[in-house]
Amino acid sequence: MSPKPNKTKRSPLAPTSFPEMPGVEGVLLAAASCGLKKNGKSDLMFVEMAKDTTVAGVFTTSLTASAPVQWSRKALKGGQARGLVVNSAGANVFTGPQGMVAVEGTVAAVADQLSCRPSKVFVASTGVIGEPLAFEKIVAALPGLKTDLAPLAWEASARAIMTTDTYPKGATAKADIGGIAVTINGIAKGSGMIHPNMATMLAFVFTDATLPAAVLQTLLVEAAETSFNAITVDSDTSTSDTVLLFATGAGVPHRSFTDAGDAGLDDFKDKLSQVMTDLAHQVVRDGEGARKFITVSVGGAETDHAAKVIAFSIANSPLVKTAIAGEDANWGRIVMAVGKAGEKVDVDHLAITIGGVPVAQMGGAIPGFDETPVAEHMKGQDITIAVEVGTGGHGKATVWTCDLTHGYIDINADYRS
């Protein structure tokens, strides 16, 4: 029997270290092992937030969504949050009535710890589908976690929600609202089953700004579209995808907002997008078995939506991804992926560039094309593909993915072991 693959080896595309993340006023975190993971590693994150915290969220479009997703969708309607509990080592998906029993038992225990209504408690779970969640272990661990709550436990919390991830994921930024500095911190997990239709796996973003839930929701949806909704590892949409954005209102006071389009929020929008895009890139860089980070840009499409469909067709193509894994500049596979997308293309004006080097245009290969610089580019870790589809439109989009290696098979064939 061949040896099992080493799933704990850090991705070669990983950042050098977890970022230095400051505290966010109104946010306290803790993480611990409650016994869900067989190896005794940390598997539970607990967050307490200020009483006036508002919340926004986006969730999976999967029709087999988890019980935690169902609960959090409903809780989101209230627009307020006090607590968040996230566990790894159990997705609580497709577990029948027991799934909601586990959620409600967990939520009731959190509400008791925080002296708040259950509707202000949000939950998320990640792990194997179809296995009942031993929520009693979560409930038993909550008093200890409540005691351990601290403002800087970002890395420990990010580690607690990892499954096949090889490193914890965090990002931070400072934004300016009318001369007032506010903090935006985010953590995420994700490595496989990544092709979101709203978000990607699990991500939690916190700010000390004061923003109404309706404004926060608009900002989150817009930022998710060009970050978490622009990545793919394997074209599979998770049953548990959840992104939550919390605004504690506990920072230095700034002027109030009722419109997400207010120019006073421009820098906050930019920094929120920066944090979420950073997290999204980290998910791709930790793609199961990944060795190369791939940026796919499409322009000249009829609409932005059409450009995104074409870009994802390229990014999700097993033939394109395996060619890149093999460092083979086979641009014919890109032509194939463009054509199968089902969006309008003018073949006579189609152009493809790899690593900044034009490889095809005007319906065919470039005469006298020298593949040497492209082949050299393919040996690197960061690969860029740009396609102009030639319709005369102004639609454009950028998505990110990774290569497809045998490591992906090893990890997923051995996932439940």
N, C-alpha and C positions, 0 to 999 in steps of 0.2 A: 504494500500500500504506500502511495506517495505521501510525503509529509504534508500536513495542512499548511496553507499559506499564512504568512504572518500579517494579520490584519491590523496590528498595532503600529507598524512602521510608519513614521510620519511621511506624509506626501512630499515628494520632491518639489512640488509647486507651493508649499506652505510658506507663509511669512516667517521671518526669522524668530519672531517672538510675539506673545500676546501684547496688545498695546497698553500703554499706561492710561488707565481710565479713571477720571476723577469721580467723586461722588455726585449724585444728582439730588438736589434738595427734595426731600419728601419721599425718597426711595431707600429702603433697607432690604438687604438680600441675605440669604443663607443657603448652604447646600450640604448634603450629607448622604450617606448610604443608609437606606431603609431596608435593604435586603432583597430588593427586586432583581438586582444583578447577581448572578451566581458567583462572580469573582470578587464580590465585596466592594467593588468600586462605587464611587458616588453616583447616585441615580435619582436624586430628588432635589428640586429647587423650590424655594419659598420666597415670595416677595411681599412686603408690606408697603403700601403707599399712603400718602397723606389723604385726609378725609375728603378733600375737594377734588380729587383726581378725576379727570375726564379720560375717556377711552375711545379709540377707534379700532376697527379690525377688518381684515379680509381673510376669507377662508376658502378652502378647496371647493371646487365645483364637482368633485366626485360624488356620484350618487350612492356610494357606499361609505359616506363620511362617518368618522368616529363619533362615539357618544360625547367625548369632550368638545368636539367641534359643534355638535348640536346644542350642547349647553351654552357654550360661549357665544354662539350666534344669538341665542335668545337673550342672554344677559346683556349683550351689546346694545339692545334696544333702550336700556336704561341710561346709557351714556356715562355711567360712573363706575369707578373701580376702587377697591381697597386692598384686594389680595389677588395673588397669582400663584398657582401651584403647577409645576411641570415635572412629570416623571419620564424617565427612559426605561427601557427593558419591559415594555408592554404598551401596545398602541391602543388597547381598549376599543378595538374595531371588530364588528361582526361577532359580538359576544352575547347577542340576545338581550333580554331584559336585564341581565346581570350588568351589562355595560352602563346603563343609566343608574342602577343601584350603586355602582362603584363611584360614579361621578357625584351623585347626590350625597353619598356618605362622606366623600372627601370634602365637598363644598360645605356641608354642615359643620364639619370639624374645623375648617379654616375660619368660617364665620364666627364660630365660638371663640377661637383664638384672638380674633381681631375685633370682636364685639360689633359686628356689622351684619347687614342683611345678606343672605346667600346670593342675591342677585348682583352683588358687587364683587363676587368672587369669580375669577376666570381660571380655567383649567386647560391643560394640553398634555397629551401623552404621545410617546413615540416608541416603536419597537415592533415586535412580531404581531401580525394580524391573527385574530381568531382565538387567542388565548385569554381566558378570564384574568382580570387585573386584581391582584391581591391588595386591594386598597386599604385593608386593615393595617398593613405595614406602613402605608403612607400616614394614616391617621395616628398611629402610635408614635411616629417620628416628629409630628408637628410641634409638640410642646418644646422639644429640644431645639428644633430649628428656630422657633420663636425667640428663645433665649439667645441664640447665636446671631440674630439679625445684625448686620453691619452695613455701612455705606459703601464699602469698597470691595465687596465679595463678588466682583464681576467675573474674574477668571474661574473661580471655583464654581460659580453658577453655570457658566458656559460649559464646563467639563461635565457637570451633572446631567446635562441633557443630551450628551453624545451617545450615538449608537455605533455605527461603523465609521464615524468620523475619526480622523487620525490626529486632529488638533482642535482646541477650543477656538471659537470665532467671536471676535469683538471688534467694535469700531466706535469712535467718538469724534465729536466736533463741537466747536463753539459757534453759535450763531448770534447775529445782532438784530435786535428788535427795537427800533427807535432809540439806539444808543445804549440799550441794555443788553448785557451779555447773558445768553442762556446756554445751557448744556444739553447736548443730545448724545445719549449712549445707547448702543444696541448690541445684543448678543444673538447668535443664531446657531442652529445645528442643521446639518444636511450633508449627504455624501452620495446617496443613491436614491432611486425612485424620485428623480428630480425632473419634472417638466410641468411647472405650475400653470394653473389657469387663474391665478389670483396672487399667489405668494409662493414661498418655497419651504416645504417642511415646516420648521418652527423658527420664528424670529420675534424678538421682543425688544421694543425701542422705548426709551424713557426720556422725558425732557422735564425741566422745571419751569417751562413756560406756562402761561395762563391762556388756555384756548378752549372755546366751547367744543363739545363733542361733534357737532355738525361740521364745524370748520376743520377739526382734526381729521374727520372721516374723509373729507374731500382731499386734503393734503396727502393722506396716506394712500388713497386710491391712485392719485396722480403719480406719486413717487414709486409705487409698486409696479406700475405699468412699464417703467423703463429700468427697473432693477430686478426684483424677484420674478417679474413676468417676462423677463428677457433672458432667462437662462435655461439650460437643459443639460442633463448628464446622460439620461438614457431614454427620454421621451415618455416616461411613466409618471403620471400625476398621483401623488400620494393621497391616501384617505384621510390624512391628519393635518394637511397644510394649514398653518395658522400664522398670521402676522398680527401682532397687537401693538398699538402705539398709545402710550400713556402720557398725559400731561398733568403733572402734580400741582402746578400753580403755586409752588412753594418757593420759587426763586425771587429775585428782586422784582418788584412790581413794574409792569410796563403797561402801555395803553391797551385797551380792550379791542377785540376784533369780532365782527359778526359776519365777515365776508372773506372766504379763503382767497379771493382774488385781490385783496387789498395789497397795494404795493409795499406796505410796511412789513409784509411777511415774505418778501422776495428772498432775503438772505436766509431766513429760516427754511424756506422751501429748498433752496440750493443745498444747504447743509444737511437737511433731512435726506435728500436724494443722494448726497455724497455718502452718508453713513449706510444707507440701505444698499447702494450699489457696491460699496466696499464689502459688506456682508455677503451679497449675492455672488460677487467674484470669489470670495473665500470658499463658498459652497462648491463652486465649479472647480476651484483649485484643489479641493479635497474630494473630487469625484472618484468613485470607487475604481481603483486601478489607474487613475489618471497620471499621465506623464507630460502632457502638453496642454496648455491653456490656449483656447482658440477664440478669436474675435471674428465674427462674420458680419460684414456691413453690406447692405443692399441699398442702392439708389436708383433713381429713374423709373420707379414703379408708379402705377396709377394713383395709389393712395399709400399712406403710412401703413395701414393694415395689410395691404397687399405685399408691401415690402417685408413686413414682419413674417407673413406666412412663408414667403420665399426663403427668408433668412433661416427660419426654423426648419424648413425642408432640407436645407444644406446641413445645418447643425445637428439634425437628428439622423442623418443618413448613416447607417452602419458602414457603407462602402466609403464614404468620405472620411469618417472617423477612423476606420482601420487603415486607410491609405496614409493618413497623417501619423498614426501610430507607427507605421512602417517607414515613415519619412520618405514617402513616394509622392512626388509632385504630379499626381494623376488628375489634372484639371478636368478631364472628361467626366469624372464622377460628379464634379460640381455642376457641369452642364446638365447631367442627368437629373440632379436634385432640383435645379431650377425648373426644369421642364415638368417634373411630376407635381409641382406645387399647385398647379391649377390656376395660377394667376397669369394675367396677360404679360407676354414677353415679345419683344421684337427681335427675333433671332439675328436679323441682319445688322443689328446695332448692339447686340449683347457683347459685353466686355468683362473680362475676369483678370484680377490682379492678385498675386500671392506674394506676401512680404514686400509690397510696394513695387513689384516687378510685373508689368503687363505680360500675360501669357496667352491671351486670346482676345480677339475683337473682330467686329464686322463679320460674324458668322463663321469664324474659323481660327486656326492657329496663326500667330504672328509670323510672317515670313522671316526665316533666318533666326527664329527664336533660340536663344541660348539658355538651356535649363540650369546651368551651373549655379548662378546666384540663388535661384529658387530652391534647388536641392540643398544648398548651404543653409538657407532660411529654415527649411524643414527639419534640420538637425537641432534647432533651438527649442526652447521650452515655450516661447510665446509665438504663436502662429497667427497671421492675419490673412483674411480672405476678403476681398472687396469685389462686388458684382454690380455692374450697371446693366439693367435689363432693357433699357432703350425704348421705353414706351413714350417718352417725351413728358411723362408726369413728374411730379416733384416728391412723390412718396419715398420715404427713406426709413431705415430701421437698423439697429445694431443689436445683435444677440451674442451670448457667450456660451461656449460649451468646452468639452475636453475630448481627448482622443479615447478610443475604445481599445483596451488591451485585454490580454488574457487574465490580468489581475481582476477585472470586473467579474469574469466567470468564476474565478476561484473564490472571491468573497461571497458572492450570492449563492453559489452551490453549497457553501459551508456555513451559511448565515445562522441557522438554527442550532448548530452543533455547540 
